[in-house]
Amino acid sequence: MLMIGLTLKHLRYFEALARRKHFGRAAESCGISQPALSMQIKELEAMLGAPLVERHARQIRLTALGEDLLERTRKILTEVGELNDLVRSAEGPLAGRLRLGVIPTVAPYLLPRIIKALTRKMPALDLQPREAITRTLIADLLDSRLDAAILALPISEPAMEELSLFEEDFLLLRPMAEAERPVPSPQTLREMRLLLLSEGHCFRDQALSFCEMTASEPRHLMEGSSLSTLVQMVGAGIGLTLIPEMAIELETRSAPVSVARFKPPCPSRTIGMAWRKTNPLSEQLMEIGGLIRQVRRWEHDEFDQTVG
């Protein structure tokens, strides 16, 4: 069947609906009204001569045809996006929209300085940051909803290019009353009341790994939704936690906590950037990675002057 009138707009709206599984949320993400989105989907179904979605009160489900179309739609949109990037890469310095994902344990502490540095170095760049956990960022990269992401490496995704930016230690936070006690070993931490981020955060998994614990050992674990929550809980004497070095300055300002380094080998993580290997903007993204390294070095030097 020749689908006269099919446009990229139809495909983008259909992809948004398939991703959000709800007409209202999909319309909001596309910046249009729900009736307008519904009309576009009905037009697409009319061209195909068959329904693409099953409409339910709370969410939609894709039909078999809808599932097949979604796979092809995402390939088409990825190709179109990379064609646009190819044109941008040929124009010289990076300009226009850059959709950058950042994990929550990095975003509040490094992103403001990254934005400031990029604005100064690349004034024509329209940076659009998005904070999300690792698995969401990877999915968005694969589906071309993000151009690049800053996260903990490795991600071990064959379709992705990885660029290491810097190493970062984890520090121990305890109530101020425990400041003079010896720093516990990983084995000792297993027997203490350890506060961790909720499931889905890669930082939680890294902390558990250092303590040689698994997610199936919950008896001494308490969870928080953010590092800020964990720090306040430590300040209230509820337990202790591990925290990335870059978060110390901001998160310890309003909580009575003690900061200590572990004895070597210290727990740490590698922060890096990832993007699709097929992205024509790879050279420009490498340049942005170099700029982020500089920002981190400035920040790290400032931190070393305040924490031993």
Order of alpha helices (4+ residues) and beta strands (2+ residues): alpha-alpha-alpha-beta-beta-alpha-beta-alpha-beta-alpha-beta-beta-alpha-beta-alpha-beta-alpha-beta-alpha-beta-beta-alpha
